[in-house]
């Protein structure tokens, strides 16, 4: 079966809904997108592995490879899109529409169009001239849990030398990215009546000590690490959310805080 034209692949990908959302009633399977990509990859001589995500729910990753051994180039992207607000669309979001020399559709840039570009480009290469493997990775749930990327990281045979991720960057190549780490810190104290503080252990007061340490770390990061390629050149640490206690006349028995950190590449602490 011949590979469809670039515009035909683009149209078919947009026409296959694959919404990811926190709300279960909005979530859709990405199986149709994965099967389209797998069929086209096989047409180009790739060996395809379709992997269902742990927990199921109709979400799949695709790993396609042409060539033997480790190394080579991986072209990676995600197959899911965000939900859409009908009132903000002038066209059918699932129909690729050309207007003013631009193509519109849900996921046209972020990032189903990338796969159409990649497959069209590979179709014009001379396979006999290929000396190292080419891999195509298409993941699920990037817009929500990153479950697809997390699962594929455990794949035992995924060892490319280079990777291009087709996320939109305003036509400016981006060669590094800050990481993202988030966690919750929970302090469990001992509740009691505020009139008898000796019989309790106030979790908010203990959390105050934790916050003091974190603020010291935040300043350390700012002055110790820097990469000038970034608009904000240092790692950031944000204290994003905190909750503790249930009443003014009770000693707080539990306090929880959520923090977010954006480390620099190769950061170790």
C-alpha positions as CSV (number, residue, x, y, z in Angstrom):
1,X,0.0,0.0,0.0
2,X,1.6,3.3,-1.0
3,X,2.1,6.1,1.6
4,X,-0.7,8.7,1.4
5,X,0.3,12.2,0.4
6,X,1.5,14.6,3.1
7,X,-1.8,16.5,3.2
8,X,-3.8,13.3,3.3
9,X,-1.9,12.0,6.3
10,X,-2.4,15.4,8.0
11,X,-6.1,15.2,7.3
12,X,-6.5,11.7,8.6
13,X,-4.6,12.4,11.8
14,X,-6.7,15.5,12.6
15,X,-9.9,13.5,11.8
16,X,-9.1,10.9,14.5
17,X,-10.0,12.4,17.9
18,X,-7.6,11.6,20.7
19,X,-8.4,14.0,23.5
20,X,-6.7,13.7,26.9
21,X,-8.2,15.3,29.9
22,X,-8.4,15.0,33.7
23,X,-12.1,14.5,33.4
24,X,-12.9,10.9,32.4
25,X,-16.0,11.9,30.4
26,X,-13.8,13.9,28.0
27,X,-11.0,11.4,27.6
28,X,-10.7,9.4,24.3
29,X,-8.6,6.5,23.2
30,X,-5.7,7.4,20.8
31,X,-5.8,3.9,19.2
32,X,-7.0,5.2,15.8
33,X,-4.1,7.6,15.6
34,X,-1.6,4.9,16.7
35,X,-2.9,2.5,14.1
36,X,-2.7,5.1,11.3
37,X,0.9,5.8,12.2
38,X,1.8,2.2,12.5
39,X,0.4,1.3,9.1
40,X,2.3,4.2,7.4
41,X,5.5,3.4,9.2
42,X,5.3,-0.2,8.1
43,X,4.8,1.0,4.5
44,X,8.2,2.8,4.9
45,X,9.9,-0.4,6.1
46,X,9.7,0.2,9.9
47,X,9.1,-2.5,12.5
48,X,6.3,-1.4,14.8
49,X,5.6,-2.1,18.4
50,X,2.3,-1.0,19.8
51,X,2.3,-0.9,23.6
52,X,-0.9,-0.4,25.7
53,X,-0.3,1.8,28.7
54,X,-0.4,0.2,32.2
55,X,-3.9,0.7,33.4
56,X,-5.4,0.5,29.9
57,X,-8.2,2.9,29.2
58,X,-7.5,2.6,25.5
59,X,-4.2,4.5,25.5
60,X,-1.2,3.3,23.5
61,X,2.4,4.1,22.6
62,X,4.0,3.4,19.3
63,X,7.7,2.6,18.8
64,X,8.7,2.2,15.2
65,X,12.2,1.4,14.1
66,X,14.0,1.0,10.8
67,X,17.6,-0.3,11.0
68,X,19.5,-2.5,13.4
69,X,21.3,-1.9,16.6
70,X,21.4,1.0,19.1
71,X,22.1,4.7,18.4
72,X,20.6,6.5,15.5
73,X,18.0,9.3,15.5
74,X,14.6,9.2,17.3
75,X,11.8,11.5,16.1
76,X,9.4,11.8,19.0
77,X,6.0,13.3,19.7
78,X,2.6,12.7,21.4
79,X,-0.6,11.7,19.8
80,X,-3.1,13.3,22.2
81,X,-4.6,16.8,22.2
82,X,-6.3,19.0,24.8
83,X,-10.1,19.3,24.8
84,X,-11.7,22.0,22.8
85,X,-14.2,24.8,23.4
86,X,-16.7,24.8,20.5
87,X,-17.5,28.4,21.0
88,X,-13.8,29.4,20.2
89,X,-13.6,27.5,16.9
90,X,-14.7,28.9,13.6
91,X,-14.1,25.6,11.9
92,X,-14.7,21.9,12.6
93,X,-11.7,21.0,14.9
94,X,-11.6,17.5,13.5
95,X,-11.4,18.7,9.8
96,X,-8.1,20.1,8.6
97,X,-9.0,23.5,7.1
98,X,-6.8,25.7,5.0
99,X,-7.3,29.5,5.4
100,X,-4.9,32.3,4.5
101,X,-2.1,29.9,3.8
102,X,-2.5,28.3,7.3
103,X,-3.8,24.9,8.3
104,X,-6.3,24.7,11.2
105,X,-7.4,21.7,13.2
106,X,-7.2,20.3,16.7
107,X,-3.6,19.2,17.2
108,X,-2.4,20.6,13.9
109,X,0.6,22.2,15.6
110,X,0.6,20.4,19.0
111,X,1.4,18.0,17.5
112,X,-0.2,15.7,15.0
113,X,1.2,17.7,12.1
114,X,4.7,16.7,13.2
115,X,4.1,13.1,12.3
116,X,2.8,13.9,8.8
117,X,6.0,16.0,8.2
118,X,8.3,13.3,9.5
119,X,6.7,10.5,7.5
120,X,6.7,12.6,4.3
121,X,10.4,13.5,4.8
122,X,11.4,9.9,5.5
123,X,9.6,8.8,2.4
124,X,11.9,10.9,0.3
125,X,15.1,9.4,1.8
126,X,17.0,6.6,0.0
127,X,16.8,3.8,2.5
128,X,19.9,2.2,1.0
129,X,21.9,5.3,2.2
130,X,20.7,4.9,5.8
131,X,23.6,3.8,8.0
132,X,22.1,4.1,11.5
133,X,18.6,3.4,12.9
134,X,15.7,5.8,12.6
135,X,13.1,5.5,15.3
136,X,9.6,7.1,15.5
137,X,8.1,7.4,19.0
138,X,4.4,8.4,19.4
139,X,3.2,8.5,23.0
140,X,-0.1,8.9,24.8
141,X,-1.4,11.2,27.6
142,X,1.3,14.0,27.3
143,X,-1.4,16.6,27.9
144,X,-2.3,15.2,31.3
145,X,-0.4,12.6,33.2
146,X,2.7,12.0,30.9
147,X,1.9,8.3,31.4
148,X,3.0,7.4,27.9
149,X,6.4,9.0,28.2
150,X,6.9,7.6,31.7
151,X,6.2,4.0,30.5
152,X,8.3,4.2,27.4
153,X,11.3,5.4,29.5
154,X,11.4,1.8,30.9
155,X,11.7,0.2,27.5
156,X,14.8,-2.0,27.5
157,X,15.7,-1.4,23.8
158,X,15.3,2.4,23.5
159,X,18.8,3.7,23.1
160,X,19.0,6.4,20.4
161,X,22.0,8.6,20.1
162,X,20.0,11.7,19.2
163,X,16.4,12.7,19.6
164,X,14.2,15.4,17.9
165,X,10.9,16.3,19.7
166,X,8.5,18.0,17.4
167,X,6.8,20.3,19.9
168,X,6.1,23.8,18.5
169,X,8.8,26.3,19.3
170,X,7.9,29.3,17.0
171,X,10.3,27.9,14.3
172,X,13.3,28.4,16.7
173,X,15.3,25.2,17.5
174,X,15.4,24.5,21.2
175,X,18.3,22.3,22.3
176,X,17.7,22.1,26.0
177,X,14.8,22.4,28.5
178,X,14.4,22.8,32.2
179,X,13.1,19.8,34.0
180,X,10.0,19.6,36.2
181,X,9.8,18.1,39.7
182,X,6.9,18.4,42.0
183,X,6.1,16.8,45.3
184,X,4.2,17.1,48.6
185,X,5.7,17.5,52.0
186,X,3.4,16.4,54.9
187,X,4.1,17.1,58.5
188,X,2.2,15.0,61.0
189,X,2.0,16.4,64.5
190,X,-0.3,15.7,67.4
191,X,-3.6,17.4,67.7
192,X,-5.1,18.8,70.9
193,X,-6.9,21.8,72.4
194,X,-5.2,25.1,72.0
195,X,-5.5,25.7,75.7
196,X,-3.0,22.9,76.5
197,X,-0.2,23.2,73.9
198,X,2.2,21.0,75.9
199,X,0.0,18.0,75.1
200,X,0.2,18.5,71.3
201,X,2.7,19.1,68.6
202,X,1.7,21.8,66.1
203,X,2.4,20.7,62.5
204,X,2.2,24.2,61.2
205,X,5.1,25.3,63.5
206,X,7.2,22.3,62.3
207,X,6.3,23.2,58.7
208,X,7.6,26.7,59.4
209,X,11.0,25.2,60.0
210,X,10.7,23.2,56.7
211,X,9.8,26.4,54.8
212,X,12.9,28.2,56.3
213,X,15.1,25.4,55.0
214,X,13.5,25.5,51.6
215,X,13.9,29.3,51.3
216,X,17.6,28.9,52.0
217,X,17.8,26.2,49.3
218,X,15.9,28.5,46.9
219,X,18.6,31.2,47.3
220,X,21.4,28.6,47.0
221,X,20.0,27.4,43.7
222,X,19.7,30.9,42.4
223,X,23.3,31.8,43.1
224,X,25.1,28.5,42.5
225,X,23.6,27.3,39.2
226,X,23.1,29.2,36.0
227,X,22.7,28.6,32.2
228,X,22.4,31.8,30.3
229,X,20.5,30.3,27.4
230,X,17.4,30.4,29.5
231,X,15.4,33.6,30.1
232,X,15.4,32.7,33.8
233,X,18.9,31.3,34.0
234,X,18.8,29.6,37.4
235,X,16.7,26.7,38.8
236,X,13.4,27.8,40.4
237,X,11.7,26.5,43.5
238,X,8.1,27.4,44.2
239,X,6.0,26.8,47.3
240,X,2.7,26.5,45.6
241,X,0.1,25.3,48.0
242,X,-0.2,24.8,51.7
243,X,-3.0,23.6,54.0
244,X,-3.0,22.7,57.7
245,X,-5.4,22.6,60.6
246,X,-9.2,22.8,60.9
247,X,-9.9,25.3,63.6
248,X,-8.3,28.2,65.4
249,X,-8.8,26.6,68.8
250,X,-7.2,23.3,67.9
251,X,-3.5,22.4,67.7
252,X,-2.8,21.6,64.0
253,X,-2.2,17.8,63.7
254,X,-1.3,17.8,60.0
255,X,0.1,20.3,57.5
256,X,0.8,19.6,53.9
257,X,2.6,21.7,51.3
258,X,3.0,21.2,47.6
259,X,6.2,22.4,45.9
260,X,7.4,22.7,42.3
261,X,11.0,22.8,41.1
262,X,12.4,23.5,37.6
263,X,16.0,22.1,37.6
264,X,18.6,22.9,34.9
265,X,19.9,20.2,32.6
266,X,22.5,18.0,34.3
267,X,21.6,19.5,37.7
268,X,22.7,17.3,40.6
269,X,22.2,18.3,44.2
